[in-house]
Amino acid sequence: MVALERSREAGNGSAPTPTVDVLARLAQALAMDARDLFAAALRPAGRHTLLVVEDHERSPLDHARAAAPTVGTWVWAGTSRALTTASARGNHSINLRRNANEAYEPAVIAASLRHELQALGSELGGRQVGLVFADTSAVMSTLDDPGTIISFEHSWGHVVSRATASIGAHAACNVCVYELSALRALPDPVGATLDLIRSHDSIWSARHTTVTRAGPGARRILEQLRPSGIAATEWRTTVGRLIDDLAIAA
């Protein structure tokens, strides 16, 4: 285990894939059935999902639960409880910024996530967990450089996976919520949104009670960010080329 940890890549912190022999020896050392250890090691990676919401007709948590029905346990992460109410009942809530006056620092947020999940360890251990991070737009609007959050998204999937694994759970779905109005307010809405699309595995666009996914979802988001001075037909053509270049997975 020490050797595996020391072999992590400096750039993204990912560890090398252990061989079958290493897993078998680990199972023996941990007094586990090797098949259980193999099953845990071979679990599919959780999806780092971008959810852009156009309205508040349905809560982001309800959108996520409807789009990922196989996930049985959900964690709502945010400083606001306004959207949790009935939709969060029976699930779990955490708060990554209990002191909203503190500066937004990615390392502090990552540590806060680990701390908050550790407090739920006995309830989440061994489960397939979905996490919804819903305060992104509100926090972004308070920052001098909102790009800090957008840049952090490139490593956020790994941060969430490691924090969840540390309590013996699996982050099956990691949903980052952005309001369309907040994206429009950015200095470069299109550039920022393209960066967000590239840093996520899945793209969801929510309107009213429906979620449009993958390429069609990304198209709907981008089409609504049409710069002033560009005709609608010209922008649709441009968006089509952007979607082709992004090669978004289903």
Order of alpha helices (4+ residues) and beta strands (2+ residues): alpha-alpha-alpha-beta-alpha-beta-alpha-beta-alpha-alpha-beta-alpha-alpha-beta-alpha-alpha-beta-beta-alpha-alpha
